[in-house]
Amino acid sequence: MSTQKEKAGLVGLIVCKYFLIWCQENLLYFCLVNSTIDTIDLRSDTVTVPSPAMREAMLQAPLGDDVYGEDPTVNELEAFTANLVDKEAALFVPSGVMGNQLCLKVLTSPGDEVLLCSEAHIFHYESAAPAVISQVQLQPLASDKGVISPATIVDSLRPANPHFPRTRVLCLENTHNRYGGLVLPFEAMRASVGAARDHGLACHCDGARLWNACAASNISPAAYCALFDTVSLCLSKGLGAPVGSMIAGPAALMDEARRWRKILGGGMRQAGILAAAGLYALREHRELLGTDHRNAALFAAALQTAGLCRPETEGQASNMVVFRLPEPLVFGQIETGCRERGLRLALIGPGRIRAVFHHQISKTQTEQAAAIVNDIVASLLKAA
Ligand SMILES: Cc1ncc(COP(=O)(O)O)c(C=O)c1O
């Protein structure tokens, strides 16, 4: 009798043991599957991670101390960029913000004024750095999607009188972030810059995504940069490098910018490990930008066809799509649904949602992303 009980107990134990093992394996499988669901992250083109080939280039890069000017890879990146944009010199800097701010610093004196579009990145998202670093005042101006007309520029100039700041610099941004990656028309830019120059202003281009403007318009980086004294150019947006921006301009200004980079704590030592990623991005990734632009257009067309969300369609687009939801939906409502299905989007202003495309988003993912948005919006509208 007791052996029968013992046998039953033993069988029970074995069943329990296998049940526990089954639970463990299936839970592990569940977690693995969920953690490897591909997220389609369209919040920005800054979310890329270095590809294996880019990592290999970083690994192989010859290095030295760049503060001594002895990092061969940084020197190569600076020479390569200067040549590409046809400027006397270029400087590798940690970020787009530092790039813009160094250029403003070397173009202005304290008490000067800088003209820029009221939607400029420098005005909205650079933490009042021009006031802190250069001690200059910004005059935000009305624009036609980033293009400030010659008449607006002339009207905004200050009289030469001790009451006023000295108007010193015109800044344009191309492509334009808050206008959804729009490419500024070349001739209109040339007219703005011409008006500024006629009145003795220096000109700076926030070209964080100038590479996209070049890919979309077939105008060379050198042709765009010829309009400006200084340009800042990001490596870490659509080009996919993990860190870094370049500035370019006359050698004397770049020397001064190098000094200010040091003052701001931006002197990096064996920075060639990062510069190698930048060089790789400039050589290998610029040609991928056209595909990003086609994916953005595909996404916008899929929203347009479904007829629920309203993509902004004016102007020459690049790698971004900005769209609005149908009334009465708000971003918070679709965000959770999108997240649950592995899609990330960004809210960039009241009712304006942004999707940004880059080389780590495929055509299939683009189609999936549009289908997810259309699907969620349709079901929310039904329930509303
Ligand atoms: C137009 C523009 N300029 C400058 C920057 C600043 O670049 P970073 O984030 O590298 O400082 C950005 C960043 O998104 C940008 O969109």
The ligand as a MOL file (V3000), in Angstrom:
LIG
                    3D

  0  0  0     0  0            999 V3000
M  V30 BEGIN CTAB
M  V30 COUNTS 16 16 0 0 0
M  V30 BEGIN ATOM
M  V30 1 C 18.4150 71.2930 -38.2600 0
M  V30 2 C 19.1850 70.7940 -37.0790 0
M  V30 3 N 20.2600 71.4760 -36.6700 0
M  V30 4 C 20.9920 71.0770 -35.6280 0
M  V30 5 C 20.6750 69.9410 -34.9260 0
M  V30 6 C 21.4750 69.5510 -33.7100 0
M  V30 7 O 22.1760 68.3740 -33.8920 0
M  V30 8 P 22.7120 67.5550 -32.6000 0
M  V30 9 O 21.5510 66.8510 -32.0670 0
M  V30 10 O 23.7720 66.6640 -33.1870 0
M  V30 11 O 23.3000 68.5380 -31.6610 0
M  V30 12 C 19.5530 69.1990 -35.3130 0
M  V30 13 C 19.1730 68.0020 -34.5570 0
M  V30 14 O 18.2060 67.3340 -34.8340 0
M  V30 15 C 18.7940 69.6440 -36.4180 0
M  V30 16 O 17.7030 68.9850 -36.8250 0
M  V30 END ATOM
M  V30 BEGIN BOND
M  V30 1 1 1 2
M  V30 2 1 2 3
M  V30 3 2 2 15
M  V30 4 2 3 4
M  V30 5 1 4 5
M  V30 6 1 5 6
M  V30 7 2 5 12
M  V30 8 1 6 7
M  V30 9 1 7 8
M  V30 10 2 8 9
M  V30 11 1 8 10
M  V30 12 1 8 11
M  V30 13 1 12 13
M  V30 14 1 12 15
M  V30 15 2 13 14
M  V30 16 1 15 16
M  V30 END BOND
M  V30 END CTAB
M  END
